Structure formats: structure tokens, C-alpha cells
Amino acid sequence: MVAAASVVVAVGTVTGMMSAVGDGRGADEARPVVTSSPRLEPLPAVPPPSPSASVTKSPSPTVSPTKKASPKASASQAEKKRQTAPVPTRLYRYPESRVLDWVRANPDDPRRAVIESRIADQPAAVWFADYSPESITSRVRAVASGGAARGRTPVLVPYAIPDRDCGGHSEGGAPDLAAYDAWIDRFAAGLGGGEVIVILEPDAIAQSECLSAGQRADRFASLARAGRVLKDANPRARVYFDAGHSGWHAPAEQAALLRQAGAASAASSDGVFSNVSNFHATADEVAYDRAVLDALGGPPGLGAVIDTSRNGNGAPADGAWCDPAGRKLGRTPTLSTGEAGIDAYLWVKLPGESDGCKGTPGTFTPSYAYDLAR
């Protein structure tokens, strides 16, 4: 565990949030799910979670793979593509998650009303943390089309970079970067044409010190390619790159890494994200992200999004990262922050899913959720 790193913990194919996962059926086939949740219109079916790797942070060696050819796009073309239909002003709540499963299964629990209203009813990110190329397109399509059908913006998290988490609890991902590039191609094929936000590979840039210089360059080239592929597939996709958080790298240092990964190019990037699965106060993240963006350069439209899911009381003074006591929910997810350069406050980590101390890593823990929410 790197003390300054984000805390990303997963069970199944999801890291600490709602998930859309494969069931091994292949051929991009999605299995129907029956749910009792109310729906205003039919939503695409997505398979339920299946067992896989668990997830958190610490260094390890990586493999330097063979690179695939990268599609090219000019910054001017990317800027033109942004001049599209009006952006939805509301975030999408995907109707399947572990917290919703718990709410439906525990109607008489005295904590239910608080957990349902303050956590389960809020929009949160959907993570794609398994390497399952045969089904990734259909699973992404199910989430993206569900948001488009309601005129709302889904938040999607591709999390399959090779040698993820430097060999820590979140280790896993694609077998090599060539396989990852192909997986991203299939991910992009499911994005459709509606407004989507993509949180591209948490910790893949900020936590790259465990890689050799050559391995880091290969990873960053693959991330830059991923941004181009995602934005080319859906010009309304907004892609954000990993900026770590305000308690980690200095802004200029992080900006230098981001620049190498393509985050300053309008063809790949809409800006940066910070504080994923962490606890740093929103004000600290706003100041940090603005400093990163200033150092990054690039087109004037680049912005930042901040994970506010568990930062209501800020980070613990002792640096504790594993389900630390005394934390609270942060600001409600919104695309209207009122802060210049800050595009959204998001719940990337779903509150109540454990880092591994109050419950099994990545599982929903109602006592933890209740403590955060009350």
C-alpha cells in the first residue's frame, strides 16, 4: 500500500461501486436481470457480478508489451466534435448496485431509510474492472443507452490497465497493453452517441512509479490512445485522466506525468479527475486540480472532476486509508459545481463499499454506510 495513493478496492469485477460485469457467456451477450426497482421506461439488462480479483494499492513490476498502432485525430477536429447537442444536466443512477441489492433485501432494517435516501438513491459510477473482451461492448452499451434513454449522463470507469495497482490488492487487468488496447476498442464500441463521462483508469498515472521508464512510456502511450479511441467512438464522451489527489504528487509533477499520457490533448482528453476512493476535502481538491490544470497547459476547455463520495469530513490526520472512522458523505453528485474549471462532483466510489477493514474488500457493509450517511 502506498500511503499517498487512492484506495481502490474491488470484489468481483467492480472496484468499490456499482458494476456492470460479464458472466462468461461471450459474444457480447447480456443476460437479463429481474429487479423490483421502479423504472420510468425499460432499461437495458446487464449481467450480475461474478467472482474475480479484489482491489487496493502498492508497487510491483510490470510487463512491457508490444504496442498497437494508434488512431490519430487532430485537436481542431476534437474541438469541432465538442460542438454537439446540449449536455444533459443530470447524472444517471444505474439501477443495479450492491447497495440497492441490500436495500431491496432488508426492508425492515432500521438503517434502511437513511442508507436508501442518502446513498442508494444517488447517481454513482459504474466500474468495468474485469478483463472480459467477449462481453465488454454489450455491458458498456447497457449502461450508456440506459442513461441516454433518460436524458442523463452515466459515469463509466474502465479499470483494466495491465499490472494495475502495482501488484497490490487491486492487481489484475489485461494481460498486456496490446490486449488492453483491443479491450478499449470494444469498450468504446458500446458508448453510443449520448453524453457520457469516462474516468479513465484510476491510479494508472499517479501510481506509475513502480514501472521502468520504458514501461511507463508504453502505458502512457496506451492511455493517450485510449482517450482518442473513446472520443472518436463518441464525440460526446468526456474523458478524464488520473490526477491522483491533493495529498500525493505536487501539481507540477502530476501535470508532467499527465502530459506524457495525452491529457493535454483535446483529441484524447477533457481534463483530469482526482480523489477517487479517497477522503481529501473538496476545497483542497479544487485548489489542487486548478494548479494541475494550470501546469498541464492544453486547450482552455480542459476541466476537472472530483470524487466527493466520502470526503465530507476530509482526510484523517493520521493518513488512515482503510475504512477510517469519522468519515462522512461529501457533496451530492452534480454537473453544476459553481466552481470555475470544476466540471462535476461525482461519486466514483460508492459509499458503504468497504476498503477491507469494516468488511470484505469491495463488499457493501451496511454499518459502514450508515456511519457515513447519518
N, C-alpha and C positions, 0 to 999 in steps of 0.2 A: 504493500500500500504506500503510495506516495502521499505524504501528508497534505500537500497543497492541491492535490488533484481533485477532480469531481468524484462523487461517489455514484457509480452507476451499477446497480445490482439487478440481476435478472434470474428468473426461473422460467423454464420453458424457452420460448423464443422471444421473450419480451424482456426489456430491462426496465423494471420499475414503473410500468404504466400499462395503459390499455394496449392490447396486441391484436394483430391480425396475422394468424400463423397457419402454416401448412400442416396437412395431415398425411403427407406421403402419397397422395393419390396420383400426382403428376399431371402433366399436360395442362397446366394452368386450370385445373378443375376445382371449383369451390363447392364445399359441402354445405347444404342448408342448415341453418341453426334456428331452432324454435325458441322464442322468447316471449315473456309476458309483458315486456315493457310497451307502453303506449307509443304508437307511431302515427304521424300525421299523413305519411304516404309510405308505400312499400320501400324497404331498404334492401340493398344487395346482401346476400348471405355470405358469411365469412366463416371458415372453419374455426373450431375452438382450439385452445392451446394444446400442444403436445410436448412431452418431456424433451429437454435439451440442456444446453450449458447454463451455468449460473454466472453472475457477473459483478466486478468492482475495480481495482487499480493496482498495478505495480509493474516494474520493468521486466523485460525478457528479450532474448534475441529474436530476430525475425528472419524470414527468407526473402532474398531478392529475386523476384520472378522476371519472366520475360514480359515486356510491355507490348500492348496492342497499339495499333495506330489510333490516334486521337482525332475526332472530328474537329474541324475548325469553324469558328464563327467570329465575325468582326464585332468590335464594341458598338459601332454605329448600328449594325443590324440588330444587336441585342437591345439597344435603346429604342429602336423603332418598334420592336416587338412588345415593349412595355406599354406602348400607347394603344391599349386594347379596351375591352369593355370595362364598365365601372367595377371596382373591387367590392365584394361583399363586406359588410361592416361587422358581421358576427362570426364567431368561431363555431366550429362543428363539434358537437358531442357525439362521438361514436357510441352506438347503443350496446356495446359489449365490452365489459371490463371486469376485473376481479372484484372491485368494489361494488359494481352493480350486481354481480353474482351474489355477493354477501347480503346486500340489501334485500334482494328478492327471496333469499333463503332464510332470512331472520326477521320476519315481520313483527315479532313480539319483543325483540331485543330493545331495552330502554335506550340504547345508544343509537338506534336506527335513524330516528328523525334528524338528529344532528349530523350524522355521517351522510345521510342521503341528501339533505338540503345544502350542506356546506362543501361536500366533496363529490358525491356521485352525480349530482345534477350539473356540475361544472364541465366545460369542454376541456379535454386533455389530449395530449399527443398519443398517436398510435405508433408503436415501435415495430420494426421488422428486423429482428436480431438473429434470425436463423439463416443459414445458407441453404436455401431450397429453390434453386433456379426453376424447377419444373412448375412451381405454383406461385411464384412471387408476383407475376403480372396480374393474375386474377385477384390476388389478395389486395394489392395496391388499388386496382380498379374498383373493388368493392367499397373501399373507404373513400376514394376520390369521387366516385359517382354518387355515393350517399350524401357527401357534402354539397355537390353540385345540385342534386335534386332539391335540396332545401335552401339553396342560395346562401350557403355558409361555407366558411373556409376550414378545411381539415388541416391538421398539423401531422406530418409524417416524418418518422425518424429512421432512415436507413442506417443500420448498425452491423455491418458485416465486413469491415476492413480486415485484411489478414493480420494476424498477430495482435489482435485487439487487446487493449488493456495491458500491453507489455507482459503478458503471461500471468496476470493477476486473476482474481475471481471471475472476471468478465472475459477471460481468454476465449478465443474461438474466431469465428468469421470464415471467410472464403479461404480455400487452400492456398491461393497465391493471387497476385494482382491481376494476372490475365483472367482468372476465373471471376475475380471481383468486377473487372470491367464488363464482362459479359452479364453478370448479375445486375449491375447498374443499368445496362441496356434494357433488360427485362423489367426492372423496376420502373424505368422511365416510360415503358410502353403502356403501363397501367394508369398513368397520371391523367389521361383525358385532356379536356380543354378548359376546365374550370379553375378557379382560383385555388391554389394550394400553397402551403408553407412547408418547406423541406429543411429539417435540421440535420445537416449532413455530417454524420459520423462524430458524435461527441467524443472528445479527448483525442481524436486522431491527429490533431496538430499540436495542441498544448502538451500532450503526453507523448512526444516523439523522441525524447532524449535517449531512450533505450535503443534506438536504431542507429546503425552506422550512417555516415554521411551519404553513402550511395543508396542505402535502403530508404533513408528519409527522402531523398530526391525522387526515388521511384514512387513512394507513397504520395508525395505531394503532387507529382505529375498525374497520378491516377485520380486524386481528388479534384484537381483542376479539370480533368477530362469529365469526371462525374458531373460537375456543375454545368459544363457545356451540354452534355447529353440530356440532362434533366430539363434545362431551359429550352433546348432545341425541340424536345419532345412536346413540351407545353409552355408556350411563351408567357402564360400567366402564372407559372410556377415561380415562387420566390425562394431562392436557395441561400441559406445562411451557413457560414463556416465557423469552425470551432475557435473561440477566443479564450477558452479556459474560464477564469473568473478573477475577481479583483484581489484575491489573496494569493495569487500564483505568480505568473511571469509579469515583469514590468511591461507597460503598454508598448514601448518601442520594440522590445524583444519579441513580444507576441505578434506585433504587426509585421515584423521581418519574416517570421515563420508563415504568417497568413499570406503575405505577398508571394512567397515561393509556391504556395499551394493554389494560386489563382484567385484569391479572394478580392484582389483589387481590380479584377477584370469584369466589366459588365456582361461579357459573354458567358461567365461562369457564376457570378455572384450577385446577390442583392445586399450583402453585408455580413455581419457576424452574430453569433449567439454566445451568451455567457451564463454561468451559474447553474448549468444543468445538474440536477440532483444535489445541489449544494445549498448553502444557507446564508450567503452574504447578502447584506441589506440592499434593497433596491437602489437607494441613493448612491451607495458605493459602486454598484454595478453601472448605473447611469454615467457617473463620472469616469469610471474605468473604460467603458465602451466608447464613450466620446473621445477619450485620449487614444485608444487603439485606432479608431477610425481616422483621427487626425494624422496619426503616424503612418497609417496604411496608405493614404492617398487614394487614387482611383477616382471614378466619376462621382459627382456631388450627390447622386441619389442613393448611395450606399447608406444603410442604417443598421440598427442592432435590435435584437430581441433578447429578452431576459426571462429566465426561468424563475418565477416567483412562487412556486408551489409550496415551499417550506421555509421561506426566509422572513416570516413575519416578525420574528424576534432577533434577526441577524444571526451571524455565525457564533458558535460557542467560543468563549475566550480561551479555552484550553485546546482549541483545534480539533475537538472530537468530531468524528465524521459518521460514526455508525449509529444511526437512530438516536442522536443525542437528546437528552431530556431538555424540556423547557422550550422546544421549538414550536412555532405556530404557523398556520397557513399565511401565505403572503397575499399580495394583491390579486384580486379576481382576474382571470384571463380576459384580455381585451386587445382589440386592434386600435384603440384610441387612447393612447397613454397621456397625451397632453405635454409630452416631453420632446423637444426637437431632437431628431436623429434616432429616437427610440420608436421602432415600428410597432412593437407589441410586448405585452407581458403575457407569458404563456405558462401553462402547467405542463412542462415536459415530463417531469417525474410525477407520477400520480401519488398524491399524499396518502399515506397509510400502507404503502407497499414497503416492506422492511429492507434495510441495508444488510440485515443479517444478525442483529443483536436482539431486537424485540420479537423476532420471528425468523423463519427460514428465509434466506435471501430471496428477494423478489416476490414473496407471497404477501397477500393482503393480511394485515394484522389489525383487527378492529380496535383493540385497546390503544394502539399507537395512533390510528386515525382519529379516534375520539379525543385523545390528548391534543393533537394538532388542531382540531376543529372547534373545541369548546372554548 
